[in-house]
Amino acid sequence: MSATITHDAEGTVTGNSFDKYGSTNPVFRRILAKFERSLGELFESVDPASVLDVGCGEGVLVHRWATARPQTRVVGFDLEDPVLQAEWERRQAPNLEYRILRAQEGFPFAEGEFSLATAIEVLEHVPDPEHTLAEMTRCARGGHLLVSVPREPLWRALNTARGAYVRQLGNSPGHINHWSKRGFVSLVSRYGEVQEIRSPFPWTMLLARV
């Protein structure tokens, strides 16, 4: 599974881009299916009227949510990157809105404007995850957070085992934050009541009431 190092418009490394949703690798497809099943179950348990997705990437998930739920307002944002913006153009829906925004900035949304705020494989990349979570909590006041991150040190161990990023001790490009399952639960618990914990290999996924 190869990955492409990605940068924002200012040249900052933002992570590694691997088309996980388009992968044909059978092993990875099984792993991803478990991840998507957990994500879908938690998402539907909230039954959100509106969704804010932090770090929406190419727009795969927000487009999927918007087309499956035409009455749900869906807003996704990410960095300024021509590759991302080109993908947004390919994935449009009447109830879907994209914005260019950095997760470390203040979010231009009102308190409680969304019933669900999500960050799926994003918080490991942001310089100040506490700020990002605080802004997500503000925007989803009275609603829920749905977040996932790679589970450490398992993630780096798996990378090392497959010979990836060996000089970086298995750390994926752009991953500047690292959490064990317990550490991530502790972090998110400061912003809301963690209602459900899932561990689709090799990630940690949480649903919290805020």
N, CA, C and O of each residue as an XYZ file, in Angstrom:
840
protein
N       0.849     -1.186      0.000
C       0.000      0.000      0.000
C       0.884      1.234      0.000
O       1.489      1.565      1.019
N       0.963      1.916     -1.131
C       1.800      3.095     -1.237
C       1.024      4.329     -0.835
O      -0.205      4.351     -0.895
N       1.758      5.369     -0.421
C       1.137      6.617      0.001
C       1.883      7.773     -0.621
O       3.073      7.673     -0.917
N       1.173      8.876     -0.818
C       1.762     10.089     -1.357
C       1.812     11.139     -0.265
O       0.807     11.392      0.398
N       2.979     11.756     -0.070
C       3.114     12.804      0.928
C       2.368     14.036      0.426
O       2.558     14.464     -0.712
N       1.520     14.601      1.279
C       0.700     15.734      0.872
C       1.118     16.994      1.611
O       1.609     16.940      2.738
N       0.907     18.155      0.937
C       1.255     19.461      1.483
C       0.085     20.405      1.278
O      -0.727     20.221      0.372
N       0.007     21.427      2.136
C      -1.009     22.444      1.905
C      -0.441     23.514      0.977
O       0.667     23.374      0.460
N      -1.212     24.586      0.770
C      -0.797     25.629     -0.183
C       0.467     26.349      0.249
O       1.142     26.967     -0.574
N       0.799     26.275      1.546
C       1.992     26.928      2.056
C       3.198     25.992      2.095
O       4.278     26.389      2.531
N       3.016     24.755      1.643
C       4.111     23.805      1.590
C       4.304     22.982      2.839
O       5.265     22.219      2.933
N       3.415     23.119      3.799
C       3.517     22.356      5.041
C       3.080     20.916      4.805
O       2.056     20.672      4.168
N       3.862     19.953      5.323
C       3.454     18.555      5.220
C       2.197     18.349      6.047
O       2.180     18.619      7.248
N       1.151     17.871      5.402
C      -0.122     17.667      6.091
C      -0.393     16.201      6.373
O      -1.303     15.872      7.134
N       0.375     15.334      5.775
C       0.156     13.916      6.049
C       0.531     13.077      4.858
O       1.300     13.500      3.995
N      -0.024     11.877      4.820
C       0.206     11.006      3.689
C      -1.146     10.601      3.143
O      -2.049     10.219      3.887
N      -1.267     10.693      1.830
C      -2.532     10.427      1.175
C      -2.517      9.024      0.585
O      -1.759      8.733     -0.340
N      -3.358      8.168      1.126
C      -3.507      6.806      0.613
C      -4.988      6.608      0.337
O      -5.814      6.827      1.222
N      -5.332      6.204     -0.857
C      -6.727      6.053     -1.257
C      -7.323      4.814     -0.603
O      -7.548      3.796     -1.257
N      -7.576      4.919      0.704
C      -8.052      3.750      1.436
C      -9.436      3.312      0.992
O      -9.753      2.123      1.016
N     -10.267      4.278      0.584
C     -11.621      3.920      0.174
C     -11.640      3.302     -1.215
O     -12.608      2.638     -1.583
N     -10.579      3.514     -1.992
C     -10.511      2.932     -3.328
C      -9.565      1.745     -3.432
O      -9.360      1.206     -4.519
N      -8.988      1.335     -2.308
C      -8.020      0.238     -2.324
C      -8.678     -1.069     -2.737
O      -9.813     -1.358     -2.359
N      -7.942     -1.856     -3.523
C      -8.426     -3.185     -3.910
C      -7.694     -4.291     -3.164
O      -7.949     -5.472     -3.396
N      -6.780     -3.910     -2.264
C      -6.053     -4.908     -1.473
C      -7.045     -5.648     -0.576
O      -7.708     -5.011      0.242
N      -7.172     -6.989     -0.704
C      -8.209     -7.717      0.041
C      -8.034     -7.651      1.552
O      -9.020     -7.583      2.286
N      -6.787     -7.669      2.023
C      -6.558     -7.586      3.471
C      -6.991     -6.231      3.986
O      -7.691     -6.129      4.993
N      -6.564     -5.181      3.280
C      -6.944     -3.847      3.726
C      -8.439     -3.631      3.603
O      -9.024     -2.943      4.440
N      -9.077     -4.196      2.589
C     -10.524     -4.050      2.437
C     -11.261     -4.631      3.642
O     -12.265     -4.072      4.085
N     -10.765     -5.752      4.173
C     -11.402     -6.339      5.356
C     -11.215     -5.441      6.573
O     -12.143     -5.248      7.358
N     -10.010     -4.894      6.725
C      -9.733     -3.990      7.838
C     -10.615     -2.747      7.742
O     -11.210     -2.317      8.730
N     -10.693     -2.174      6.531
C     -11.485     -0.968      6.341
C     -12.972     -1.236      6.538
O     -13.690     -0.373      7.043
N     -13.443     -2.408      6.152
C     -14.859     -2.737      6.311
C     -15.264     -2.698      7.784
O     -16.353     -2.230      8.119
N     -14.392     -3.186      8.658
C     -14.686     -3.148     10.091
C     -14.697     -1.712     10.602
O     -15.541     -1.343     11.419
N     -13.753     -0.901     10.115
C     -13.711      0.512     10.487
C     -14.990      1.215     10.044
O     -15.614      1.926     10.832
N     -15.378      1.018      8.792
C     -16.561      1.682      8.256
C     -17.837      1.203      8.943
O     -18.772      1.982      9.127
N     -17.881     -0.055      9.318
C     -19.059     -0.569     10.021
C     -19.218      0.113     11.377
O     -20.316      0.537     11.738
N     -18.121      0.217     12.128
C     -18.178      0.897     13.425
C     -18.555      2.361     13.257
O     -19.384      2.886     14.000
N     -17.941      3.019     12.275
C     -18.227      4.429     12.036
C     -19.692      4.629     11.662
O     -20.350      5.534     12.175
N     -20.193      3.793     10.780
C     -21.578      3.915     10.351
C     -22.568      3.678     11.476
O     -23.578      4.373     11.577
N     -22.282      2.708     12.312
C     -23.186      2.413     13.430
C     -23.242      3.564     14.421
O     -24.317      3.936     14.890
N     -22.076      4.131     14.740
C     -22.058      5.252     15.680
C     -22.712      6.484     15.068
O     -23.435      7.209     15.751
N     -22.463      6.723     13.795
C     -23.057      7.862     13.105
C     -24.579      7.761     13.113
O     -25.265      8.726     13.451
N     -25.095      6.621     12.749
C     -26.540      6.449     12.682
C     -27.191      6.451     14.054
O     -28.363      6.806     14.179
N     -26.452      6.060     15.086
C     -27.024      6.085     16.444
C     -27.321      7.508     16.892
O     -28.187      7.729     17.737
N     -26.599      8.479     16.323
C     -26.840      9.892     16.636
C     -28.003     10.432     15.815
O     -28.751     11.292     16.282
N     -28.159      9.922     14.581
C     -29.195     10.395     13.665
C     -29.144     11.915     13.538
O     -30.133     12.590     13.824
N     -27.997     12.463     13.109
C     -27.802     13.912     13.171
C     -28.616     14.691     12.143
O     -28.806     14.245     11.011
N     -29.092     15.864     12.561
C     -29.764     16.770     11.632
C     -28.759     17.624     10.880
O     -29.054     18.153      9.809
N     -27.560     17.755     11.455
C     -26.506     18.555     10.827
C     -25.159     18.014     11.270
O     -25.007     17.548     12.400
N     -24.182     18.078     10.375
C     -22.862     17.492     10.627
C     -21.776     18.471     10.210
O     -21.833     19.056      9.129
N     -20.784     18.644     11.080
C     -19.563     19.382     10.754
C     -18.410     18.397     10.769
O     -18.122     17.793     11.802
N     -17.747     18.229      9.628
C     -16.627     17.299      9.539
C     -15.327     18.064      9.434
O     -15.104     18.790      8.465
N     -14.473     17.908     10.420
C     -13.173     18.571     10.479
C     -12.153     17.731      9.718
O     -11.987     16.545     10.004
N     -11.472     18.340      8.753
C     -10.486     17.603      7.975
C     -11.149     16.596      7.054
O     -10.869     15.400      7.132
N     -12.025     17.073      6.183
C     -12.835     16.171      5.361
C     -12.062     15.532      4.218
O     -12.594     14.670      3.519
N     -10.793     15.948      4.014
C      -9.982     15.322      2.973
C     -10.592     15.481      1.599
O     -11.008     16.576      1.222
N     -10.649     14.393      0.848
C     -11.174     14.421     -0.512
C     -12.692     14.491     -0.553
O     -13.277     14.597     -1.631
N     -13.337     14.433      0.611
C     -14.785     14.554      0.671
C     -15.542     13.247      0.556
O     -16.759     13.250      0.368
N     -14.837     12.127      0.667
C     -15.485     10.819      0.498
C     -16.590     10.616      1.529
O     -17.719     10.278      1.172
N     -16.272     10.819      2.801
C     -17.257     10.557      3.850
C     -18.386     11.572      3.843
O     -19.554     11.193      3.928
N     -18.056     12.868      3.742
C     -19.128     13.870      3.781
C     -20.074     13.704      2.597
O     -21.282     13.897      2.738
N     -19.540     13.351      1.442
C     -20.393     13.119      0.279
C     -21.278     11.896      0.493
O     -22.452     11.897      0.124
N     -20.715     10.871      1.084
C     -21.487      9.662      1.375
C     -22.620      9.974      2.345
O     -23.756      9.546      2.143
N     -22.302     10.724      3.403
C     -23.330     11.078      4.384
C     -24.403     11.957      3.760
O     -25.592     11.747      4.001
N     -24.001     12.929      2.969
C     -24.954     13.870      2.386
C     -25.895     13.184      1.399
O     -27.094     13.464      1.396
N     -25.375     12.302      0.573
C     -26.220     11.636     -0.411
C     -27.139     10.605      0.235
O     -28.246     10.368     -0.248
N     -26.681      9.990      1.330
C     -27.518      9.006      2.027
C     -28.598      9.669      2.873
O     -29.632      9.068      3.164
N     -28.338     10.939      3.269
C     -29.253     11.647      4.159
C     -29.535     13.042      3.575
O     -28.988     14.031      4.063
N     -30.375     13.132      2.545
C     -30.581     14.412      1.852
C     -31.194     15.507      2.718
O     -31.140     16.678      2.342
N     -31.770     15.165      3.859
C     -32.342     16.179      4.747
C     -31.337     16.665      5.792
O     -31.644     17.562      6.577
N     -30.154     16.084      5.804
C     -29.129     16.448      6.778
C     -28.160     17.465      6.175
O     -27.611     17.242      5.096
N     -27.955     18.568      6.868
C     -26.961     19.545      6.436
C     -25.574     19.002      6.764
O     -25.320     18.608      7.902
N     -24.679     18.975      5.787
C     -23.328     18.463      5.983
C     -22.329     19.528      5.526
O     -22.393     20.006      4.393
N     -21.413     19.889      6.414
C     -20.356     20.846      6.108
C     -19.015     20.180      6.395
O     -18.799     19.659      7.489
N     -18.126     20.196      5.423
C     -16.784     19.661      5.614
C     -15.746     20.718      5.300
O     -15.919     21.513      4.376
N     -14.667     20.728      6.068
C     -13.600     21.672      5.740
C     -12.237     21.010      5.830
O     -12.046     20.016      6.530
N     -11.290     21.598      5.093
C      -9.915     21.111      5.109
C      -9.015     22.230      4.606
O      -9.470     23.346      4.358
N      -7.743     21.919      4.460
C      -6.741     22.897      4.040
C      -6.894     23.281      2.580
O      -7.558     22.594      1.804
N      -6.266     24.393      2.223
C      -6.227     24.793      0.831
C      -5.225     23.925      0.088
O      -4.023     23.995      0.344
N      -5.713     23.123     -0.816
C      -4.894     22.185     -1.571
C      -5.630     21.919     -2.888
O      -6.744     21.394     -2.866
N      -5.038     22.265     -4.025
C      -5.732     22.076     -5.309
C      -6.207     20.649     -5.538
O      -7.239     20.430     -6.173
N      -5.455     19.672     -5.020
C      -5.867     18.279     -5.189
C      -7.169     18.023     -4.448
O      -8.084     17.399     -4.986
N      -7.254     18.511     -3.198
C      -8.472     18.333     -2.419
C      -9.644     19.066     -3.059
O     -10.732     18.509     -3.204
N      -9.413     20.321     -3.442
C     -10.499     21.100     -4.007
C     -11.018     20.496     -5.326
O     -12.207     20.597     -5.627
N     -10.137     19.879     -6.100
C     -10.573     19.195     -7.319
C     -11.472     18.012     -6.988
O     -12.448     17.747     -7.689
N     -11.134     17.304     -5.917
C     -11.962     16.176     -5.491
C     -13.319     16.658     -4.971
O     -14.335     15.997     -5.179
N     -13.334     17.804     -4.297
C     -14.608     18.366     -3.830
C     -15.531     18.640     -5.003
O     -16.738     18.413     -4.914
N     -14.971     19.128     -6.102
C     -15.785     19.424     -7.279
C     -16.446     18.166     -7.829
O     -17.531     18.219     -8.407
N     -15.777     17.040     -7.640
C     -16.324     15.766     -8.118
C     -17.409     15.217     -7.206
O     -18.223     14.393     -7.625
N     -17.420     15.673     -5.962
C     -18.343     15.125     -4.965
C     -19.240     16.240     -4.430
O     -18.917     16.896     -3.440
N     -20.354     16.436     -5.097
C     -21.271     17.512     -4.759
C     -22.643     16.953     -4.393
O     -23.036     15.881     -4.855
N     -23.361     17.693     -3.560
C     -24.743     17.367     -3.215
C     -25.406     18.661     -2.759
O     -24.725     19.546     -2.242
N     -26.726     18.793     -2.939
C     -27.404     20.032     -2.568
C     -27.255     20.405     -1.098
O     -27.257     21.587     -0.752
N     -27.126     19.409     -0.238
C     -27.032     19.644      1.209
C     -25.601     19.576      1.731
O     -25.382     19.492      2.940
N     -24.619     19.611      0.815
C     -23.207     19.483      1.197
C     -22.464     20.774      0.865
O     -22.571     21.313     -0.237
N     -21.711     21.250      1.852
C     -20.924     22.475      1.685
C     -19.481     22.214      2.090
O     -19.223     21.586      3.117
N     -18.546     22.695      1.287
C     -17.122     22.595      1.607
C     -16.584     23.985      1.945
O     -17.018     24.993      1.388
N     -15.624     24.010      2.877
C     -14.944     25.260      3.191
C     -13.451     25.006      3.350
O     -13.032     23.925      3.764
N     -12.658     26.017      3.015
C     -11.213     25.971      3.243
C     -10.946     26.610      4.596
O     -11.254     27.783      4.812
N     -10.371     25.831      5.504
C     -10.172     26.296      6.878
C      -9.131     25.412      7.550
O      -9.054     24.212      7.285
N      -8.341     26.011      8.412
C      -7.370     25.250      9.207
C      -7.986     24.857     10.545
O      -8.678     25.655     11.177
N      -7.733     23.634     10.968
C      -8.327     23.137     12.205
C      -7.832     23.887     13.426
O      -8.498     23.881     14.462
N      -6.655     24.546     13.326
C      -6.125     25.263     14.486
C      -6.699     26.674     14.595
O      -6.389     27.397     15.542
N      -7.540     27.072     13.627
C      -8.174     28.384     13.688
C      -9.514     28.285     14.418
O     -10.023     27.190     14.657
N     -10.078     29.449     14.769
C     -11.427     29.467     15.292
C     -12.404     29.103     14.184
O     -12.248     29.559     13.052
N     -13.405     28.294     14.490
C     -14.350     27.859     13.472
C     -15.419     28.939     13.278
O     -15.956     29.439     14.266
N     -15.739     29.309     12.048
C     -16.714     30.375     11.789
C     -18.159     29.877     11.858
O     -18.954     30.115     10.948
N     -18.481     29.187     12.945
C     -19.813     28.655     13.134
C     -20.308     29.006     14.535
O     -19.512     29.232     15.446
N     -21.625     29.049     14.695
C     -22.218     29.425     15.976
C     -22.182     28.270     16.970
O     -22.059     27.105     16.592
N     -22.291     28.617     18.236
C     -22.366     27.585     19.272
C     -23.614     26.748     19.058
O     -24.712     27.274     18.871
N     -23.427     25.433     19.087
C     -24.545     24.521     18.918
C     -25.143     24.500     17.523
O     -26.280     24.060     17.351
N     -24.406     24.964     16.523
C     -24.938     25.020     15.161
C     -25.113     23.640     14.547
O     -25.929     23.456     13.644
N     -24.335     22.654     15.045
C     -24.389     21.299     14.497
C     -24.763     20.299     15.585
O     -24.427     20.476     16.756
N     -25.456     19.258     15.180
C     -25.797     18.211     16.149
C     -24.702     17.154     16.255
O     -24.695     16.354     17.190
N     -23.769     17.151     15.286
C     -22.649     16.212     15.334
C     -21.420     16.879     14.723
O     -21.495     17.463     13.642
N     -20.293     16.788     15.418
C     -19.003     17.224     14.881
C     -18.092     16.016     14.807
O     -17.958     15.278     15.783
N     -17.467     15.808     13.665
C     -16.632     14.631     13.451
C     -15.206     15.031     13.081
O     -14.974     16.084     12.487
N     -14.266     14.178     13.439
C     -12.863     14.308     13.022
C     -12.349     12.887     12.850
O     -11.948     12.245     13.821
N     -12.360     12.404     11.634
C     -12.036     11.009     11.343
C     -10.615     10.931     10.778
O     -10.367     11.335      9.642
N      -9.695     10.413     11.578
C      -8.280     10.332     11.197
C      -7.712     11.716     10.932
O      -7.084     11.946      9.898
N      -7.930     12.637     11.860
C      -7.510     14.025     11.685
C      -6.697     14.545     12.864
O      -5.684     15.216     12.663
N      -7.116     14.251     14.075
C      -6.514     14.876     15.257
C      -5.040     14.541     15.424
O      -4.313     15.288     16.079
N      -4.588     13.445     14.853
C      -3.160     13.117     14.926
C      -2.325     14.090     14.096
O      -1.106     14.148     14.258
N      -2.965     14.853     13.209
C      -2.256     15.776     12.323
C      -2.221     17.214     12.814
O      -1.336     17.970     12.414
N      -3.156     17.617     13.671
C      -3.317     19.046     13.968
C      -2.343     19.494     15.062
O      -2.059     18.730     15.985
N      -1.827     20.731     14.967
C      -0.838     21.212     15.942
C      -1.376     21.333     17.351
O      -0.625     21.163     18.312
N      -2.671     21.626     17.499
C      -3.250     21.847     18.823
C      -4.573     21.097     18.912
O      -5.631     21.705     18.748
N      -4.538     19.789     19.169
C      -5.783     19.013     19.190
C      -6.760     19.464     20.264
O      -7.972     19.323     20.099
N      -6.240     20.009     21.374
C      -7.137     20.501     22.419
C      -7.982     21.660     21.897
O      -9.183     21.728     22.162
N      -7.353     22.567     21.156
C      -8.099     23.675     20.569
C      -9.145     23.154     19.583
O     -10.293     23.596     19.599
N      -8.745     22.220     18.734
C      -9.675     21.678     17.743
C     -10.863     21.010     18.419
O     -12.005     21.205     18.003
N     -10.606     20.234     19.447
C     -11.703     19.580     20.174
C     -12.594     20.603     20.872
O     -13.813     20.440     20.926
N     -11.983     21.650     21.403
C     -12.773     22.685     22.070
C     -13.703     23.371     21.071
O     -14.861     23.642     21.391
N     -13.213     23.653     19.873
C     -14.043     24.283     18.856
C     -15.130     23.321     18.363
O     -16.262     23.739     18.120
N     -14.798     22.062     18.220
C     -15.805     21.070     17.840
C     -16.900     20.994     18.897
O     -18.087     20.925     18.577
N     -16.484     21.009     20.156
C     -17.443     20.942     21.261
C     -18.359     22.163     21.255
O     -19.567     22.043     21.460
N     -17.784     23.323     21.023
C     -18.594     24.549     20.976
C     -19.626     24.478     19.849
O     -20.793     24.814     20.047
N     -19.195     24.045     18.685
C     -20.092     24.011     17.534
C     -21.156     22.917     17.644
O     -22.212     23.011     17.018
N     -20.881     21.885     18.436
C     -21.826     20.780     18.595
C     -22.414     20.750     20.001
O     -22.847     19.696     20.467
N     -22.435     21.896     20.682
C     -22.970     21.967     22.039
C     -24.392     21.402     22.076
O     -25.255     21.811     21.300
N     -24.616     20.462     22.987
C     -25.913     19.804     23.069
C     -26.030     18.603     22.148
O     -27.061     17.931     22.126
N     -24.970     18.330     21.385
C     -24.979     17.205     20.454
C     -23.885     16.203     20.771
O     -23.694     15.817     21.924
N     -23.163     15.784     19.728
C     -22.172     14.725     19.887
C     -20.887     15.030     19.124
O     -20.861     15.819     18.180
N     -19.817     14.366     19.578
C     -18.554     14.281     18.862
C     -18.355     12.836     18.422
O     -18.663     11.907     19.169
N     -17.845     12.649     17.224
C     -17.459     11.336     16.725
C     -16.051     11.469     16.167
O     -15.838     12.160     15.172
N     -15.085     10.808     16.805
C     -13.676     11.013     16.467
C     -12.941      9.678     16.412
O     -13.292      8.728     17.112
N     -11.920      9.627     15.568
C     -11.075      8.429     15.511
C      -9.641      8.832     15.261
O      -9.369      9.836     14.601
N      -8.717      8.034     15.798
C      -7.277      8.238     15.598
C      -6.587      6.879     15.528
O      -7.137      5.886     16.007
N      -5.394      6.818     14.941
C      -4.616      5.582     14.987
C      -4.278      5.220     16.432
O      -3.961      6.095     17.238
N      -4.345      3.951     16.749
C      -4.018      3.502     18.107
C      -2.516      3.239     18.218
O      -1.947      2.428     17.488
N      -1.908      3.944     19.142
C      -0.470      3.810     19.358
C      -0.172      3.038     20.654
O      -0.973      3.064     21.588
N       0.979      2.352     20.711
C       2.054      2.295     19.696
C       1.807      1.268     18.583
O       2.687      1.008     17.763
N       0.597      0.689     18.565
C       0.292     -0.346     17.579
C       0.510      0.146     16.155
O       1.071     -0.576     15.331
N       0.072      1.369     15.856
C       0.161      1.900     14.498
C       1.601      1.919     13.999
O       1.897      1.458     12.897
N       2.498      2.467     14.838
C       3.896      2.559     14.421
C       4.540      1.183     14.336
O       5.388      0.943     13.476
N       4.140      0.284     15.224
C       4.685     -1.075     15.181
C       4.289     -1.776     13.882
O       5.100     -2.484     13.284
N       3.053     -1.582     13.451
C       2.599     -2.194     12.202
C       3.325     -1.601     11.003
O       3.692     -2.325     10.077
N       3.532     -0.289     11.015
C       4.295      0.338      9.932
C       5.704     -0.229      9.860
O       6.191     -0.567      8.781
N       6.355     -0.331     11.008
C       7.717     -0.852     11.055
C       7.770     -2.292     10.559
O       8.693     -2.679      9.842
N       6.772     -3.077     10.948
C       6.730     -4.491     10.563
C       6.617     -4.655      9.046
O       7.132     -5.625      8.489
N       5.943     -3.708      8.370
C       5.818     -3.810      6.917
C       6.888     -3.002      6.186
O       6.835     -2.836      4.968
N       7.866     -2.500      6.958
C       8.994     -1.800      6.368
C       8.705     -0.379      5.960
O       9.406      0.170      5.110
N       7.680      0.242      6.550
C       7.299      1.607      6.194
C       7.826      2.594      7.225
O       7.714      2.359      8.428
N       8.399      3.699      6.757
C       8.860      4.797      7.610
C       9.792      4.303      8.721
O       9.694      4.730      9.871
N      10.680      3.409      8.353
C      11.561      2.785      9.345
C      12.454      3.824     10.014
O      12.654      3.782     11.228
N      12.992      4.759      9.225
C      13.860      5.792      9.804
C      13.113      6.684     10.780
O      13.720      7.291     11.662
N      11.801      6.763     10.625
C      10.959      7.551     11.539
C      10.353      6.678     12.631
O       9.407      7.080     13.308
N      10.911      5.472     12.795
C      10.418      4.512     13.790
C       8.948      4.191     13.579
O       8.195      4.008     14.536
N       8.549      4.124     12.315
C       7.189      3.734     11.975
C       6.172      4.859     12.024
O       4.982      4.620     11.819
N       6.613      6.077     12.290
C       5.665      7.189     12.385
C       5.268      7.678     10.996
O       6.129      8.049     10.198
N       3.987      7.679     10.709
C       3.496      8.148      9.414
C       3.758      9.644      9.242
O       3.649     10.393     10.213
N       4.097     10.096      8.043
C       4.320     11.523      7.808
C       3.108     12.346      8.213
O       1.971     12.010      7.882
N       3.368     13.425      8.932
C       2.284     14.296      9.351
C       1.645     13.936     10.669
O       0.849     14.714     11.194
N       1.970     12.762     11.229
C       1.422     12.389     12.535
C       2.271     13.051     13.625
O       3.397     12.633     13.895
N       1.714     14.080     14.237
C       2.456     14.802     15.273
C       1.887     14.567     16.665
O       2.459     15.015     17.659
N       0.759     13.864     16.736
C       0.168     13.492     18.034
C      -0.042     11.991     18.048
O      -0.369     11.385     17.028
N       0.149     11.404     19.209
C       0.065      9.943     19.323
C      -0.659      9.590     20.620
O      -0.302     10.074     21.694
N      -1.684      8.735     20.506
C      -2.458      8.358     21.684
C      -2.639      6.853     21.768
O      -2.902      6.182     20.770
N      -2.492      6.344     22.966
C      -2.970      5.000     23.256
C      -4.492      5.076     23.364
O      -5.058      6.169     23.398
N      -5.141      3.949     23.417
C      -6.597      3.937     23.577
C      -6.982      4.661     24.863
O      -7.885      5.498     24.855
N      -6.308      4.349     25.963
C      -6.618      4.978     27.246
C      -6.350      6.471     27.206
O      -7.129      7.261     27.739
N      -5.244      6.862     26.572
C      -4.902      8.277     26.503
C      -5.903      9.069     25.691
O      -6.223     10.207     26.035
N      -6.405      8.473     24.608
C      -7.375      9.191     23.782
C      -8.713      9.318     24.495
O      -9.359     10.364     24.422
N      -9.127      8.278     25.173
C     -10.366      8.353     25.957
C     -10.249      9.444     27.012
O     -11.186     10.212     27.230
N      -9.091      9.508     27.666
C      -8.875     10.532     28.695
C      -8.972     11.929     28.101
O      -9.577     12.819     28.698
N      -8.373     12.129     26.917
C      -8.413     13.436     26.272
C      -9.846     13.841     25.933
O     -10.287     14.927     26.307
N     -10.562     12.991     25.240
C     -11.909     13.330     24.786
C     -12.867     13.490     25.962
O     -13.827     14.255     25.881
N     -12.613     12.778     27.044
C     -13.466     12.880     28.232
C     -13.449     14.273     28.838
O     -14.355     14.632     29.590
N     -12.437     15.058     28.525
C     -12.371     16.443     29.018
C     -13.330     17.354     28.272
O     -13.574     18.481     28.703
N     -13.874     16.881     27.160
C     -14.750     17.709     26.338
C     -16.182     17.185     26.266
O     -17.068     17.869     25.752
N     -16.408     16.005     26.764
C     -17.754     15.448     26.748
C     -17.792     14.092     27.417
O     -16.761     13.541     27.804
N     -18.982     13.569     27.545
C     -19.175     12.251     28.156
C     -19.009     11.179     27.083
O     -19.826     11.076     26.168
N     -17.951     10.385     27.202
C     -17.722      9.316     26.233
C     -18.780      8.245     26.426
O     -18.857      7.617     27.482
N     -19.592      8.041     25.404
C     -20.705      7.100     25.496
C     -20.388      5.743     24.898
O     -20.954      4.728     25.305
N     -19.480      5.726     23.930
C     -19.144      4.441     23.320
C     -17.715      4.480     22.813
O     -17.253      5.485     22.272
N     -17.023      3.358     23.002
C     -15.639      3.200     22.572
C     -15.579      2.012     21.625
O     -16.034      0.920     21.965
N     -15.032      2.216     20.467
C     -14.827      1.131     19.509
C     -13.330      1.028     19.209
O     -12.594      2.012     19.284
N     -12.905     -0.179     18.871
C     -11.491     -0.409     18.562
C     -11.330     -1.197     17.272
O     -10.748     -2.281     17.289
N     -11.834     -0.679     16.146
C     -11.578     -1.369     14.885
C     -10.081     -1.323     14.575
O      -9.506     -0.241     14.461
N      -9.467     -2.455     14.444
C      -8.022     -2.576     14.258
C      -7.575     -1.789     13.035
O      -8.155     -1.960     11.963
N      -6.539     -0.910     13.159
C      -5.787     -0.522     14.353
C      -6.103      0.925     14.788
O      -5.197      1.750     14.902
N      -7.360      1.218     15.024
C      -7.783      2.573     15.386
C      -8.522      2.587     16.722
O      -8.938      1.545     17.230
N      -8.676      3.786     17.279
C      -9.575      4.018     18.396
C     -10.652      4.988     17.919
O     -10.345      6.012     17.308
N     -11.907      4.665     18.198
C     -13.042      5.467     17.738
C     -13.967      5.730     18.920
O     -14.332      4.805     19.646
N     -14.347      6.995     19.112
C     -15.153      7.365     20.258
C     -16.366      8.181     19.845
O     -16.305      8.990     18.919
N     -17.469      7.955     20.548
C     -18.666      8.789     20.443
C     -18.874      9.434     21.803
O     -18.950      8.740     22.817
N     -18.967     10.773     21.830
C     -19.111     11.498     23.085
C     -20.259     12.482     23.000
O     -20.488     13.095     21.957
N     -20.980     12.630     24.102
C     -22.048     13.614     24.219
C     -21.463     14.907     24.776
O     -20.715     14.880     25.753
N     -21.802     16.042     24.156
C     -21.237     17.314     24.625
C     -22.354     18.290     24.986
O     -22.080     19.416     25.401
